[in-house]
Every structure is written in structure tokens, then in C-alpha cells.
Amino acid sequence: MEKVKSNGGEHVNLAYDSTLDGPPVYENDDDYRTVRPSVVSAFGHDTLDRVPNIDFYRNAGSVSGHRAVRPSLQELHDVFQKNGAISVPDTVEDDCEGSDGTPSDDVESAVHLDSGKGVVKFGWIRGVLVRCMLNIWGVMLFIRLSWVFGQAGWGLGIVVIALSCVVTTITGLSMSAICTNGVVRGGGAYYLISRSLGPEFGGSIGLIFAFANAVAVAMYVVGFAETVVDLLKEHDVLMVDPLNDIRIIGVITVVLLLGISVAGMEWEAKAQIVLLIILLAAIVNVFVGTFIPPTADKKSKGVFNYDANIFLENFPPDFRQGESFFSVFSIFFPAATGILAGANISGDLRDPQDAIPKGTLLAILITGITYLGVALCVSASVVRDATGNTTDLITPGVSCGGSAVAACELGYNFSSCAVETCKFGAMNNFQVMTLVSGFGPLIIAGTFSATLSSALASLVSAPKVFQALCKDNIYKALHFFAKGHGKNDEPLRGYILTFLISVAFILIGNLNVIAPIISNFFLASYALINFSCFHASYAKSPGWRPAYKYYNMWLSLLGALLCCAVMFVINWWAALLTYGIEILLYIYVTVKKPDVNWGSSTQAVTFVSAVSNALSLTGVEDHVKNFRPQILALTGATRTRPALLDLAHSFSKNYGLCLTCEVFVGPRVETLAEMNAGVEKNQQWLKKTKRKAFYTAVAFDKFREGVETLLQASGLGRMKPNTLMIGFKRNWKTSGSEAVQSYVGVLHDAFDFEYGTVILRMDQGLDVSHIVEAEGQYEMSVCGPPPPQVAKMNEKLVQASAQFKTKQPKGTLDVWWLFDDGGLTLLLPYILTTRKKWKDCKMRIFIAGQPGRSELDKQEMKSLLQKFRINCTDIIVIDDIHVKPRNESLKKLDDMIEPFRLHERTKESTQVEAMRKTQPWKITDDELDEFEEKTNLQVRLNELLQENSKSANLIVVSMPIARKETISDFLYMAWLDILTKDLPPTILIRGNHKSVLTFYS
């Protein structure tokens, strides 16, 4: 068992938070923390390497779990100090028995809540579905819906509802994609937009969206007050006059709603449930009422049972008092703005990634059907004009002639005839619904519920969004409103501000004036949500992996354009004002340059653009979400190792940097001419064969020195390689000690410079330069069928060299992710599965496990992959890696290293000393004894690879690390050789132990 103790170390891991606990060292002491048992048991020997674990990918300030740090590459790779301390941070929680391996509900914020106990968290039904339905039904259902269909007719009325639903559905799909691309914090639309498009767009739309929700409170409260005032007018008990009564009732109502909101989310949620029950009963009441035979009084007021003549008469539009399709649409559209009610309280949801898509889209479907159902029922049973006089005979489908009429459904004092107009002409729309329904008072209650529930939802949403914006400190002057109170971090200051804004707009007292104002603000938010989804998809970043797959980037772009168009349709000057405010806020944030980095898609698109934009990238800090494998491939001339180039190109393709590098070895005078002559030729060949890569060459006396220069100096700004790709040195046993030391030295240099390292091995080999030279066709491409002479010379090599150029047959891509290297070993094969050539290959993941806990290890890995949104066909736990290899396998290794062993124990001491001076590279018996277990591990792994992955299209294996000046070059080459011997194409991968995967949004 490995024992570790807190102590200082020579090397510092910058990603490690020293406040958590001290880095351990190897020491025999009573004060120690044991390494997780599965680490030792899986491999059969103590190792500093760590198996993949979710805790390595948490944010440093995560409040939901222990922040673990994997050992750095330097800690694994640098010289082992037997008498000193090595800084090896605590990498996993000590108590593995207390965890089921399931990832916690992580949040991005490092701000710790007062207590995790008693915090109210909602599921998708109470938190999203109910909230969205109440907000969408809202003020329009009973107060304006019949007016819309009376003006536009049910023909254009359906278009009004359908167009609204199209806008909201596309936005809902885009929002679902964004919010399932990582852990979602509080802040709703602001959070989604800011984390996708960056603080400039997010900051500007955050203010607008929070303000829109505050104004929406006024709209819903005014709708409620209008209903109450109409009832007061019927009973002739007005307090002052209709307008001032609306203001008085509105202010009183918003004060009561503020009290409920400040009491806490639990009280607000309970109130919403009660209001939903009343509202559902009122909606059912409308449908039931259309089947009840109308009385003579109802008939005089234009209310009948279902009648085909009425339905046909109400089909065409009948716009009055200057209304048009666009003005009617502008009045109705705010009804559709409730789709963000659930997202706005994302911080209070138990699982926002699951709840927001499910609840929002289902709410759009249910409410859309409800709006259509209620409107069509009214259109089929209520005539447009009626006198309200029981002595007047109203025949459906027949004009009123000279009788007095009142536009009952339209809600106007409309008289086109000369006869007396009854008081019915002043009837509001909820009174139409009251007449249609089976029990009129229930419609009044439903109207109250619809308006109050929507007002309550908006009153909660506005402060939550505003608080999230203020916490990010984009506008420093507003940081005062970031403070929260209580166990739910309630934004009390935001509630007060929202209350004041809503009161100011309530004093306007006119619903038809307020509705178009907020429509533009909501549409601006919808447009940016759609554009965020399009932008992130267009960037093609490996970090864009939404769990919700039913979206389309071009549909999102259409949704964004549609929202912009609708803004001008509703009110052109309000649209211009909205854009003007947004542009000003955008410029302000751009100039101020807040110190935030959320890995936005703006960064990704900038990177994809050409080198001309490289300077713009220099001021943008790297982010794990936008990590791309930037390949520095040691291909030699572009034609000489086509398999290595094709595989490197598959990783980078059109969206990442790929450098094909050649080192000209020899005196500079002799090599410069050849090097300079080949630069343009090789680059043109890459262009001709459509490989999106750059060619670069250096001339040095020694190969290792040339590669060292490439590793340090390649790239421009952020467009810099981070992954070295090299072919396996097949002739290491015959090439001589200097060549082997140079090859292994390149790997050491790559680790020193913190490159991810990839080695490709194919049994047929990679180098076809001799074939190209033999044909005398330096310009020849191996993409197409090779000439007969080439095929005859080495048919298998030529076929293998084009293996990764063509589409891969059905099969598996086996990933042996044995050590946590930051995720590169997992990310690279995942990227391959996204390419068309590899789409028929299913990814299987093999992990090391402890005997007796294989199922738990499998569940841990499954949970981790779900967090990463990476799918695989199967997860196989190998729980017998620690078993000693078979004797015949060990004999293969012994035969392989025999020529390079010192055998000091069988020789005289003087002879041994002489050999050590002349052949210091030879493998000693002490070295073999010290690293026997790790040597046996490579042999054992080959046995397991032969058993499990012999038929795979490609094998990916975690690369073993050789500590400098501790493990000899020939022993390390033997490890790599025996590990990958007699297998399908195999790539060894070792990341630089910095995370390249994240499950955060």
C-alpha cells in the first residue's frame, strides 16, 4: 500500500489549490492518507498515476464536491528524488467507500452558499412546466384571446398563434441545446447567452431581459386590475374612475405579490400550484360551456352552441378602429413570452439540464393547443355583433340589418346602426368568456389566476436574472444588487428594484400600450438565444456537445432572423430603440473588458478564422471548453508518412491547427538549399490533396535539437501546437544507441514542454519515402491507386499508408483509458467518431478496475461519460491487469532486451565499470528489479489487448511515462514495443495532465 504525507515539493502544480490539503510524498510515517485502493489493485503495483475520475474535472471553487488534482506531468516524468520529496497532490477523496461514484450537481460559481441544508430545489414539473404554462396562458387567455380572433377572424387568428408558436418552439429548441451543454447556473436567458456569446452580448441582453421581466409584472397586474375594474363598473362601485382604479388596484396587487415572493421560493411555488388548479378548472369550464344550450339572454348577446354558419362567418378578418394583422399580433405575442419562466430560475432547479428542455417544450405544446382550442370554440359559438336586447332576433350568418349592434367579442362600443346601443357594447373580453362558459364566476377566478400567476413568475424571474448579471460584475456599478439573503440566496434588493419598475409602468394603466413595449425586449432575448445556438454549432468546437440533439443550427439562425423581423412588425421604433440600447451596452462592455472567461463560441469562431485574425486571439485567454488538439506531426516530407498525416488531419481537420514538420539533419550549408526548395513544394502538395495543414521545416546537426526547436517555436500566438504526433521507431533494436537516445529524448522534450504526446504504430510501418524515391516521382500522391511498380515493391505498406485516407469499415475503436492524463486519451478518439470516415466505428472504453468492484467502477465511468456528453458502445472493466504475464510473454520481452542488458551481476566489477563507461545506455539488473512490476504491466497489457482488441479498427492506449534519468532509453523502447506488438493500428496517447474535457457550461 502506498503511503503519502503532506509536505513541500520541488515542483509546483499551478492547478492545485493549496488550501485544500498539502501535496503528499513517499515516506513511512504514521501520519498518512492512503491512496485509493483501486489505483494499486488494478495495476498490481504502486503508481503515482491516477485512473480517470470525475473529481479531476471540477472547478477549483466547486461547492458540490472535493476539488481533486491529478499528478502533474512533471511529477510523473521528472527525476525521482529518493531522498527528497515529490509533490504529488491528493488526487481523489480518501474515503472511496462513502461515494457511489455518481457525479454531483456541480455549479460553476465558487461562491459558497450559507448552507446546503434546506435549500429548495424544484423538479421539471413544478420548476419549469407549471411555471411556463402559467406564464404563457397568463393575461391574454381570457382578456384578449377572443378580441384577437374577433379582429383577425379564426383564419388569421390561427396564423397569429402559429407564428408565435414557431418563434417560441425554435427558441425552445435552441435553448434546450445550450442548457444541456454543461451545468447550468442561475440567471436564465442571461446565463445561456453570456456563456455562449460572451460577456458583451450577455451583459447587454441581461439588463434588457431583466427590465423586460420587470415591465411584464406591470402588464400582468394591469390585466388583473382591468378585470377587477370591469366587475366594479358592472356593479357601479368605482372608487375614482376606471383609469385611476386600475392604478390603485395594480399597486395594491403588486405589493401583495412582492410579499409572497420575498417570503421565499417555496411559498411562491405553492401559490403557483393553487393558481394552476383554478386556471385549469376555468379552461375546462369554457369547453364545457360551449355544449350547454344557451339561454335567450345569451343568444341576445351573441352566444350560441356550435354552429357552422357562425364558424364560417368568423373566418375572415374584420379589423376595426384602425387595427391590422400586425397590431393584433403585437398585442397577442406577449402571451408567448413565458417560455423562459423555468429557465429564469435555473439556479433553483434540481437538474436544469433535464428540466428546462422537457418542461419548456411540453409547456409550449400544451399551451399552444389550449389557445387554439379555446379560440376555435369561441369562434364557432359566438357571433361578432349583437345588441344585447332579447327582443332582437339574431340569426347566425345573417347581417344585423338596421338593429343596434355591439361588438361583444371585440370589446368595443361599436354601433353601425341607428337603434339604441345597450350597455353590452362596453363588455370586456373576459365577460365574453364568462358568457360562453358553464359557470361564469369560475372564468373570473381563472382570469385572476392567469394574470396573478404570470405576474408572480415575472416578479421572481426579474430579480434572479438581475442578480446573476450583477454577480458576474460586468457592470461594476450594479454589484450592489448581487447580494443574496437566506438559504436560497434570495435577491431582496432585486425584488425592491423590480417592484419600483413595475409600479412605474402600472401607472400607465393601459395593457395595449405596455404589451408591445416588452414584446421587443423579449424578442431581442429570443433572437440572441437562437443566435447563440447557431454560433456555437458553427464554431464546431469539441466543447460544444449538447446532450439535447433535436436542434439544427440553420433553424436556429432562421429563428434569430424571424425574431428580428417580428420586432419590426410589432413596433419599428421600439425595435430600433431596443437595438440602440443593446449596441450601446455592448460597446460599454467591450470597452471595459470585464475580467471573465467563459469559453464562449466567439472565441472558437475567431480561432477557426484564418491567420489574419491571429492577433485578435492573443488577448483571449484559453478555455478548456474551446480546447482543440493542435497537432505538430513529425511526418518528414508531406508524402513520406501519409498514414500519420491523415490521422493527424482527422484530429484537426478544418477546425484546428496541423503542422507537418520535417527536420533536415546535417551541416546547415548542405541542408538549407534542399529545405528551402521543398517548403513551397510540400505546401502546394497539401493544398492539392486538400489536407488542411501547414508544412514547416528546420535544419539542425542533430534530429533531437531540430524537434526541440519545433516544440518551442512553432505556432503564432494562440495558434500554437499542443500535441506532438510521431511514428513508432520500428528499427530501434538495430538503429544504434544514439538514434534510440535521440528518439526517446524527443519524447522527454515533449513532456518537458507540456505537449500531449501521440505515437502511432502500424505493423507495416509508416515511412514510404523509399517507394517514392524508387519511382522517381517526388510529386506523386499516395491518395489514389499506386502504380504497379510501387504496389509490387511493397504492396502491404502502400495499402496501409492509405488506410486512414478512406472511409473506415464497420468495427470498433477501442480506447484503453488507463491513466487520467487530463482527458486527451478520451478526447482524441471521440473527435475521430465525429468524422464521416469513422462514423461506422463504435467506441468502446476499457478501464482498469479493482477485483470485486468492477460494476461500481463501470458505473463511475458511465457517470463521468454522461457528464462529458460522450457516448460509447460499451464500457469494459479489466480487473485482472495486476496478474503476472504468461511465461511465454515474458520470454518475448527477455529476448527483446537481451542485447541491451548489462548483466552486471554475472560479471567482474572491473568489467562492469568499464562497460558502464563505454555503454552507459545498457539496462542494468537493478533497473529491471526496480521496475519489474511496471515492466510486467506492459507485457500483461499486450496480452489483454490481444484478447480484447485484436479485431479493432484502431486501438488507443494510455502511454506509459518514463522518468528522466531513472528508466533507460532501451527499456522504455522495450515497454512501448512489447505493449503494442502484433496489434492493429495502435496509438499511444499521453496528455499533459491539464484538463481538456469539462462538464461545465
N, C-alpha and C positions, 0 to 999 in steps of 0.2 A: 504494500500500500504506500502511495506517495504521501509524504508529509510536507506541509508547507507552513511557513511562518511569515508574518508581516515584517518587512524590513525594507531598506532602501536598495536601489539597484543602479547600475551604471547607466542603463538605457532608459529613456523616459518615453512612455506611451502617451502621446498627446491626447488621445481619445479617452483616456482613463480619468475618472473623477476621483481624486484622492480623498474626497470627503466620505466616500462610501466605505472603503476599507483599504488597508495597505497592500502593496504587492507582495506576494509570497516568495520565499526562497527555499531551496532544498536544505533542510537542517533536521537533525534528530533532536527534537525538543518536545516537551510535553504540551507546549502552547502551540497548537497547530489546528488547521482546518483540513479535513480530508477531501481529496479530490473526488469528484462524483464517481461512484463505483463503476458505472458503465464505461468510463473512459479507459480504465485499466483492464477490466474484464474483457472488453470487446477485442482488444489487440494483444492481450497476454503479457504486456509489459508496461511499465510506467512511461508516460509520454506527456510532454507539455502541450501537444496538440489537443484540440478540442473538437468533439463531434458537433455537427450543426445544432444550434439551439436558438429558440426564439428570443431569449434574453439578450443576445448579442445585437439585435436589431432595434431595440427600444431606443427612444430618445434619451439623452442624458438626464433630462429632468422628468422622465415619465413618472406619473403619480400612481400608475397601476401595476407596477412590478419592479423587481430588483434590476438595477442597471448593471448588466454584466459586460465584461470586456474580454474578448478573446486575446490570447497572447499575440504580441506583435510579431511581425516577420523577423525583426532584428532579434527578438528574444529566442526564436527558434533557430535562427540562422547564424548568429554571431558566435564567436569562440566561447566554449563552455569554460567558465571560471570555477575550477574545482575548489579553490579556497576562498572564493568570493561569492557575492550574491548576485543572482539573476533576477531581474524584475519580471515576475510573472503574475499579472493581476488575477484576482479572483474572477473566474470566468462564468461560473454558474452559481445558483443558490446552493448552499451547502446541504440543505435538507431536501433531498430529492424525493423522499417518501411522502412529504407533505403536499406534493403537487401532482396533479393528474396530467400535466404536460399541456393542458389546453391554454391557448393564449388568452390573456386578459383583455378587457375592453380598453385598449390604450387610447390616450389622448395626446395631442401634440403639445399642449401647453405644459410648461414647467411649473405653473402656479398651483400650489397645493391647496386643496380645499380644507376648510376647518376640520372637517371630519367626514369620513366615508360612511358613517352610520347615519341612517335616517334620511339619506338623500333620495328624493323622489325621482324615479325613472319610469318612463312610460313605454309600453309596447306599441306595436304598429297600429293597433285598432284605436286605443284611447289617445295615443300621442299624435297620430297622423290622419287616419281615416276619418274618425269622428270630427276632428278639428277642421280638416279640409272640407268635409261635406257641409258642416255648419256654416263655414265661411263662404262657400260657393253659393249655397242656397240663399243665405243672407237676405238683404233688404229687397232684392229685386223679385224674389219668387212671388210674393203676394201683393207687392205695392206697384211694380212696374211691368211685370211679365204680360198681363192682359193688355196693357197700354201698348206695348211693343207690337203685339200681334194685331191689335186693333188698327194701328197706324200702317204697319207693313203688310198686313194680311198674313195668312199662315204660309203662303208660298215663300215670300221674302223673309218671314219670321224664322222659318227653318234655316234659311241661309245665314241669318244673324247668329243663331245658336250654333250652327255647324262651323261657321268661320271662327267663332270664339273657341269652340272645342278643338278645332285644328291647331290654332295657335297654342292653346294650353297643353294639348297632347304632345305636340312636338317638343315644347319646352319641358314637359314632364319626362320625356324620353332622354333628352339631353341632361337634365338634372339627375336622373337616375344613373346615367353613365358616370357623371362627375362624382357623385357622392358615394359610388361603390368603388372608386379608385383609391381607396385608402380610408383610414379612420377619419371620421367627420367630427369636428368640434362644434361648439355653439356659434351662432351667427348667421345661419340660414344661407340665403342667396349671397349675402356679402362674403361669407366664408368660401363658398364654392367658387365665386368669380375671382376673388383675390388670390386664392391658392392656384387657380388655373391660369389667369391672365396677369397676375402680379399686382402689387400694391397700387399702381397708378390707376388701373381700371377699377380694382376692388375698392380703393378708397373713395373714388368719386361716386361710384354707384352705391356704396354703403350708406353715405349720407342721404342720397336721394331716396333710397329704398326705405330707410328708417323714417324719413319725413313722410313718405307716401303712406306708410302704415299708420302714422300718427294722424294724418288727414283722413284716412279710411275710418278711423274711430268716429270722427265727426260725421262722415257720410252715413254710417250705420245708425248712429244716435239720432241724427236728423230724420232718418227714415222712420225710426221708432216714434219720435216726437210728432211727426206728421200724422201717424196713425192715431195717436192719443188725441191730438187736436181735432181730428175729424170726428172722433167719437164725442168730444166735448161740444163740437158745433151741432151735432145731431140733437144733443140734449140741451143746447142753448145755454151752456155754462162756461163760456170762455172767461179766462182770467183778465186778459187785457184785449188783445187782438190776435188773430191767427199767427202772424209772424213772431210777435214777442212771446206768445205762448210756446211756440216751437223752441225758441231760445231758452226760455225758463226751464221747460221740461228737459231739454237736451243737457243743460248744465247740471241739473239735479241728477239725471241719469248717469252721466259720466263720473260724477263724484261717487255714486254707489258702486259703479263698476271698478273704479280705482281702488275702493276699499276691498273688494273681492280679490283683485289682482295682488295687492300688497299683502294680503293675508297668506299668500303662497300658492304655488302651482297646484298643490293637492286640492285646495278649495276651488280654484278656478276649473280644474278638471271635473270635479263633482258637479259644479254648476253647469258645465257644458253637457254632461250626460243628461241632467234633468231637462235642459232646454232641447236636447236632441229628441227625447221621448215625446215632448209636447209637439215638436215640429213634425215628427213622423206621423203622429196621430192627425195633425191638421192636413198633411198631404193626402193621407188615406181618406180623410173626410171629404176632400174635393172630389176624388174619384167616385166615392160612394154617392155623393150628392147629385152627380150627373145622371144617375139611374133612378132617382126619386122623382115621381110625377110632380111637375111644378104646379104651384097654386096660381089662381088668377092674378094675384098681386105680382108674383114673379114673372108671369107672362107679360104683364103690362110693362114691366121693366126690362123686357127683352130676354129673359132666361127661360129656356125650353129644355126638353130632353134632346138626345142626339137626333139631328135632322140633316139629311143630305143637302137640302136646299140652303140651310144656314151655312153648312160647311163650304159649299160652292160659292156662296155669296161672300164669305170671308176670305176666299183665296187671294183675290187681287189686293194690292195696296190701296189705302185711302188716306194719304198723308194730309193733315190739316194743320192750320195755324203755322205754316211755314216749315213744318218738319220734312225731313227727307230720310232716305235709307241711312246715310252716313250719320245724321244727327240721332236717329233712333239707335243705331249700332253703338254710338258713343255713350248713350245713356245705359244700354244693357251691358256693355263689355265689363264694367267693374264687377259684375256678378262672377266673372271668370277669374278674377284676381286672387281668389282664395286658395289657389293650388300650392302656394308657398307657406301656408299656415303651419303645416307639420315641419317643413324644413327650417322654419324660423326658430323653432325651439329644439334644434338638433342636439344641443348640449344637454337637454333633459330627456333624451330618448335612450332606451336601454341598448338598442342596436340600430343606430341611424342608417347604416349601410343596407340593412334589410328592410327597415321600416319605411323609409322615405319613398323608395320606388314602389313598393307594394301598396302602401296606403294612398299615395298621391294618385297613381294611375287608376286605381279602383274607385277613388272618390270622383275623378273626372268622368269615368264611365257611368257611375250611378247617378250623379247629379245631372249629367247631360241627358240621360234617358228621362229623368224626372222632369226637367224643364220642358222637354219636348212633349212628354205625356200630358202634363198639366195644361200646356198651351194649346195642344190639339184638342183636348177635351173641351176647353172653354170655347175654342173656335168652332166646334161642332154643335154647341148648345146655346150660344149667346149671340144675339144679333147686335150689329154695331149701334143702331139708333132705336130709341124707344122713348115714349112720352112719359111713362110712369103713371099714366091715367088709366084706370081699369075700364073706363068706358070706350077707350080707343082700342080697336081691333088691330092687332099686329099679326100679319101673316108672313111667315118666314119666306124670304125670296122675293117679296113684293115691296115696292117702294112705299114710303110712308105717305106719299101724296102731299096733301096740304096740312097734315097734322103737325103739331109741335113735337119736336124731337129733342132728345138729349143724348149726347154721345156717352152712353153709360160705360162702355168698355174703354173708351179713350180717356175718360176722366175730364172732359171739357164741358163748359157751358155752351153747347153747340146748338143753335137753333136756326134751321134753314126754312122754317115755315112760319106762318103768321099767327098760329094759335098759341095760347099761353104755354109757357115753359114751366114744368113742375120743378120742385126743388131737387128732384132726382138728377137733374143736369149737373149738379155740383158734386156728384158722388165720386169718391176716390176709388182706386183700383182694388184695394183690399175689400171694399164693400161689394164689388163685383164677385170676388171670390167668396165672400160671405153668402151672397145670394145663391151661387152655384152649389155651395157645399150642403151637406146634410144637416150640419149643426153649426150655425153661424158663429156663436161665441168661440168655438174651437179655432176658427180661422183667425179671429182676433188674437187669441192666445198664441197661435202659430206665428202670426206676424210679429208679435212681441218677441217670441223665442228666436226667430230668424234674425231679426235686427240686433237683438241683445247679444246673441252668441257670436255673431260676426264682429260686433264692436269689442266684445271681450277678448276674442282671439287677436284682433289687431292691437288692442291695448297691451297685450302681453308680448306680441311679436316685436313691436317697435323698440321698446327698451332693450330686449335681448339682442337684437341686431346692432343697435347703437352701442351697447356695452362691449360687444365683440370688436367692433371697429375701434372703440376708444382703448381697449386693452392692447391692441396692436400698436397703438401710439403713432399712427400715421399722421394724425393731426394733433400735435402736442398740446394745443390749447384746449382740446376736448378731453384730455386724460382724466379730468376731474370726474367724468361720468363713468369711468371704468370700474370704480369700486363697487363691490357686491356685498351683500349682507346676508347672514344666516347660512344654514347648511346647504341651501340651494344656490348660494351666491346671487341672491336676488338684486337686480339693479334698481334700487329705490330711487336714486337720483334720476335715472332714466324715466321712471314712471312719472315723476313730477313734471319733467320736461315734456313728455308725451301728453300729459293732462293739459298743460298750458297751451300747446299747439292745437289740440283737438277743441278746446274751448274757444280759441280764436276763430276757428273755422265753423264751429257750431253757430256762432253769432251771425254768420251769413244767412243761415236759416233756409237755404234753398237747395234741395237734393240735386236738382238738374244742373245747378251751377257747379257743385262740388264734384260730382261724378266724373266729368271729362277731365278735370284737373289731375286727379290721381291716376286716371287711366294711362296717361302718358308716362308717369313715373314708373308704374308697374311694367308697362311695355318696354321701357328702357332697360329694366332689370331682366325681363324675359329675353330681350334681344342679346344681352351680354351673356346670359347663361347658355343660350344656343351657340353663340359665337365662341364661348369658352370650350364647349364640346368639340366644335369644328376645329378650333385652333389646336387643341391637344391631340386630336386624331391626325391632323395634317402634319404635325411635328414628327409623328412616327417614333416617339421616344419609347425605349424599353420600359420606362417608368409609367407609361400610360397603359395600364392593364385593368380596365374596369371589369368588375365581376358581372355587371349587367351588360349583356351582349346585344340586346334588341334596340340598337340605335344605328344611325347612319350619319356619317359626317356631312354629307351633302344635304341630307334632310335637315340637319341642324343649321346649316348655312341658310337654307330656304326659310327655316323658322325665324332666323335672325332678320333676314330681309323682309319677311312678312310682318314682323313686329314693327320694324321701322316704317313700313308703308302704312300700317294701321294707325300709327301715331299721327301721321299727317292727315289721314282720313278723319280721325276723330276731331282734331283741332290743330291746324297747321301752325298757328302762332305759339300754342303751348308746346308743340313738338320742337320748334326752333328754340324756345326758351329752355326746354329740358336739355337739348344738345348743347346749348351755350353754357349752361351751368356745369354740365358734365365735362366739357372741354376745359373750362377754367379750373375745375378741381383737379383734372388730370394734369394740367400744366403745373399747378401748385405742387402736387406730389412729386412730379418729375423733377422739378427744380430743387425741392427739399431733399430728395433722395433718402427716404427713411431707411434705417439700418435693419432691413428684413430680407430674408432669402427663403422663399417658399418653393423653389424649384418649379417656377411657372413655365408654361408651354411657350411663352415669349422667348425665354432663353433657348429652348430647344429649337424653335424655328430659326432663331438667329444663328445657331450653330450649323444648321443644315445649309444655310445660305453660303455663298462662295467665300473665298479667302478675302474678298474685298470688304467683308464685314468682320474680319478677324479683330480689328481694333475695337469694335463695339463690345466684343466679348471680354476684353481684358479687364473691364470694370465690373464684370459679373462673376460673383463667387460661385464655384462649383456646388452642385447639389446632388445628393445621392439619387433623387428621382430621375435626373437627367443624365445619369452615368451611361456612357456608351463605351464599348470596347474600341479603343483607338489602337490599331494594330501596327506594330513595327515588325514586319516579316523578313527574316533573313533568307530571301529566296535566291540570292545571287542575281544574275541577269533574269529579266522578267520571264524568259522562256524556259529556264533551266529546271525549275521546280514547280510545274504547273499545279500539282495537287495541293501543295502548300499555299500557293497564291489563291487558288479557287476557294479553299476552305477559309482563308483569311478574308476574302471578299464576301463570303457568305455571312461572316460575322458583322462586317461593316456595311457592306452593300452601298446603297446611295445615301445612307444617313449617318455615316461615321467615317473617320479618317483611317486610311490604309496606306502605309508606306512600304513599298517593296525595296529592300536595301541590298546593296552589293558592296563587299569590301575587296578592293584590289590590293593584294599582298605583294610587297616588293619595294624596291627603291623607287622613290617618287618620280624620278626622271624617266623611268621605264614604264610606269603605270599611268601617269597623268594623261598622256595622249590617248591611250585606249579608253580611259574613264570618260574623258570629255567627249570623245567621239560617240560613246554609247548612250549618253544621257538622253538626247533628243530621240534617238532611235528606239530606246526602250519605252519612253513615254508615249510615243506615237503608237507603238505596238499595243500598249494598254488601252489607248483610246480606240484603236481599230477593233480590238476584241471586246470592247465595252466593259472592261474592268475599271470600276471607279476607284482608282488608286493612283498614288504618286510614286515615282521612281526616284531614288536618291542613292548616291554612291560616295564612298570615301576611299582614299588611298593611304595605306599605312604599311610599315615594315612588318607588323605582326597583326594577325587576324583579331586577336582579343582587343588590342588597342583601338582598332577601327570600330569594332562593335561598341566599345566603351564610349567612344565619341558620339556614335549614333544615339545611344541611350540617353546621353546627357543633352545633346544639342538639337535633336530632331523636333520638328513642330514649330508652331508660331502661336504665342500666347496660350489661349485655352485649347487651341487645336494642336495638342501635343499627345504623342503616343503614350499609352499607359499599359500596354500589353505586348510582350515580346513573343513572337512565334518563331520557332526554329525546328528544323527537322532532326530526327534522331540520328546520331552518328553510328551507323551500322558497322563501320570498319574500325571501331575503337580498339579492338584487340590486336590489330595489325598496323595501325597508323603511327605508333610510337608514343612515347610518354609526353613529348612536347605538344603534340596535337591533342591528346586527351586532356592535358592540363589546360590548354587554351579553350577547349570546348566547355569543360566544367567551369573554368574561370568566367566564361561568358554568363553562365547561369548564376554564379555568385554575384557578378556585377549587376545582373538584372534584379536580384533580390536586394542588393545594396541600394540601388536607385529606386526601390519600391515599385518595380514593374510587376504586373501579373505576368506569369510565365506559362507558355503553352508549348509542348513538344509533340510533334506529330510523328508517328511511326507506322510505316506500311511495310509489309514483308518484302514486297517487290522493290522497295526503295523509292526515292523521290527524285534523284538527280538524273535528268535526261540530256545533259549538256553534251555528252559524248555522242549521243544519237544525232543531235542537231549538227554537230561538227562533222560527223561521218557523212551526212547527206550534203554538207556544204550549203545548207540553206538556213542561214542565220535568221532570216526573216520568217521562217516557217512557224506556223502556229499549230500547236497540237490539239486545237479545239476540234478540228474536223478529222475525217478518216486519215490515218497516217499512210504515207507512200509505202508501197510493197517492200522496198528495201529496209525501211525502218521497222516495219512490223516483223520482218524476218529476223532482223538483228536481235530484237528483244520484244517480242510480241506482248508478253505479260506486263512488262514495265510500261509500254506505251498505253496499254489499256488502263492500267492502274493510274497513270498520270492524268487521265481524263475522267477519273471516277467521280470527282466532285463537281465536274462541269455539267453533267447530265442529271436528269431527274432521278432521285433515289427510288429503288423498288420498295414495295411494301416490306416492312420489317420493324426492327426496334432500334432505338437509340438509347443505349444503356449508360446510365450515369452512376458511377460509384463515388458518391459524395461522402468520403470517409472522414475528412477533417474540415472544420469550419475555417475557410480562408477569406471570409467576407462575402461569400456567395458567388464568386466568379465561376466556380466549378458548376454551379447550377444555372447561372445566367446565360453562359455561352451556349450550352445545348438547347436551352429554352429559345434563344434567338434563332437557332437553326430550325426549330419546329415552326417558326413563323414564316419561313421562306417557302416558296412554291415547290422548290425542288425536294424539300424534306417533308412535305405535308402528309405523305403516306407513311411516315415513320412515327411510331408511337414511342413516347419517352417512358422508360422505366427507371426507377431510382432505387439504388441499393445503398443501404446504410449499415454501419456496424452496430451490433446490439449485444446486450448482456444476456447470457443464458438465463432463462426463466422470466424475462421481462420483454420478450420480443413484441408482444401485442401492444404493450404500453409505448415502446419505442416507435412502433409503427403509427400509433395514434398521435404521438408528439410530432412526428414528421408530417403527418397528414394535416394537422392543425397549422403547422408552420407554412406548408404549401398553400393552404386555403387563404391564409393571411397575405401571402405573396401573389395571390390570384394566378398561380401557375398550376396547370393541370398535368397529370401524368397518368399513364395507363395502370401502373401498379407500383407499389412500394414493397420492396423485399428486404427483410431484416436478416442480416447474416450474423448469426450468434456463435459461430464456431471459427472466427478468424484467429483466435488465440491458439487453436490446435496446432501442434507441431506438424510441419510438412512431411510428406512421404519421403522415404529414404532415396528413392529414385530421383525425386525433385531436388533434394539437397545435393545429390551427386552431380546433377547438371550444373548447379551453381559452383560446386567444388572444381569441376573440370574447367568451368569458365574462368575462374580466378587463379587457377593453379599457376599459370605462367607469371603471375604478377605478385606472388606471395614471397615474403622474405624467409619464412620458416626459421626464425631466429632461435627457436628452442632446440633445433636439431643440429645447430652449427656452433663452432667455436666462437667465443666472444670477440676475438680479434677479427675473425672473418665477418661477423655480423656488423661490427663497427665500420669496417671497410665498405661493406655493401650499403650501409645506411648513408655513407658519404657519397658514394657513386650512384646509388639508386634510391634516393630518399622517397620516391613515389611509391615504392612497393608496399604491399599490405602486410602488416605485422600480425603475429599471432595474438598479441594483446588487443589489437584493434578488433580482430574478429571476435574475441571473447567479450569485449566490452559492448559490442553492438550485435551480439549474436541474435538477440530477440528481434531487433529491427530488421536484421538480415533475413531471418526466418519468416518475418511478416511478409516481405516482398515475394518470397517463394510461395508462401501459403496463398497470398492474393492471386498469384498466377494460376494456382490450382483451382481456386474459386472462379476466376474469370473463365477458365477453360470449361468448367462445369456449367456456368450460368449464362455466359455471353458469347459463346463460340459462334453463334449464328447471327449476331447483331450486325447491323449495317455500320455502326460506329460505336466505339466504346470510349467513354470519358472517365478518367480515373484521377483521383486526387494525387498530386505529385508528392513523393517523399522529399523532405528537406535534409540537406547535408550541411552540418555545422562546419563553418570555416575552420581550417587548421586542426580539425578533430577527426573528420572522416576523409580518408584518402580518395583521390580522384578516381582511381581504378575500382575501388569498392563501390563508390557511388554509381559509376557507369554500370557495374555489375547489377546493382539494385534496379536501375532503370531497364536494363536488358532483360533480366530474369522476370521482372514484373510484366513486361509487355511482349514476351516471346511467344511466337506461334499463335497470334491472335488476329482477328480482323483489324482494319484500320483503327488505331488507338491514339487518343490524345491525352497526355498528362497535363493537368492544369493545377496551378497554384496561384491564388490571388495574393494581393499584397496585404491581406488581413485588415483591410478597411472596407466597410460595408458598401456593396454595390447593389444591394436589394433593400427595400424598405416597404413596410405595410402602412406607412403614414400617408395621409393625403397631402 
